[in-house]
Amino acid sequence: MTRLTPSRRALLGGGLALLAGSVAGPMGGSVARAHGPDLHAAGTGPAPGADPLAGRFGGPFTLTAHDGRRLSDTDFRGRFMLVYFGYTTCEDLCPLDLAVIEAALKELGPAADIVQPLFVTVDPARDTVPVMAAYVANFHPRLIGLTGSEPEIAAVARAYKVHRRKVRPAAGGPEAYIVDHGSLTYLMGPDGQFRTLVPHKTEAAAMAAVLRRYLPAS
């Protein structure tokens, strides 16, 4: 079992109750939603072939990592990319999904060494490099947080078909907002091409089973 640090416990605390219920509406907490079908939800069935969604998700990007490096999608050629979009002030779905990704990779053991988890912000105005660095430290040690300018984030969100929208409460200043965003996890192959989607609320064991179907046999 993963040991929770106090900061991580705070990140996860608000979201644990959400797993038992539905996602709240725009003014009732989180509004992040998964868009699309529950593909390969339990990692069962025949070995993966040509995915009918291949070519619809993904594309080139150049963004800034949480350690200040400029990284492009081509920097990960030869490895699988496990890509999740979210933001650091998300109080429920984002930390839960990142914790599931961490647990799934740990369950895979050494087989997961070829998988690079990536956390791409949908809120670049607030998620600066130092903010991203502090946030990703709560999760998998190989997790890379990626941010950039608004045009850069807009471009990668379009490439991955990620919905994102600021939702402002009735009362509050210009900085009082949450971000409505898609919450799928994307598996991209060593060639940079789309492999499959993993929907929100997939358990760690099921995500590991999905990944195992695509990873090289150990």
C-alpha positions, 0 to 999 in steps of 0.5 A: 500500500502506498504511504501517504504524506500529509500533503498528499493526504490533503490532496486526496482527502476531498476526493475519496468521497467522490468515488462513491457518488456522481460528479458535481455540477458546475457550481458544486465542486468538481466538474471534470468529466471523462469524455468518450467510451469506457475502452478496455475497462478491465483489460479483458478480451482479445489482444489489442489490434488496430484501435478504431480511434487511432489517429484521433488523439495525440500530436506533436508538442513542446512544453516546459517540464516541472524542472524547467526543461523544454520537452517535446513528444519526440523526447519520449520515442521508444517509450510509452507515454501515459498522458493525463490532463488536469491542474494543481488546484483540482481538489478531487478527480486529478489527485485521485487519477494520478494516484491510480496511475501511480498504483498501476505503474507500481503494480506492473513493477519493472515492466512499467520502466518503459512507461513515462507518466505525464501530467499536462496542466489545463490551467497554465496561468496558475500552474507555473514551473515551481507550482508543478514541481511541488505538486508532482512531488506528491505522486509517482517519482517518474511523473513529469509535470508539463506546463507552457504558454496558453497557446502551447497548452491550447494546442496540445489540448486540441491535439488530444481532444481535451475539453477545458473551460473555466467555470466562475462562481457567482461570487468571487474575483477574476482568479476565483475559478475552477476548470471543467476538463476531460479526465481520460488517461491516454496511452501513446505508443513508443512511436508516439501514436495513440494506443488506447484510452483509460476512463476516469474511475478505472481502478489501479488493477484494471489500469495495470491490466490494460497497460499489460496488454500493450507492453512488451512481454517481460 
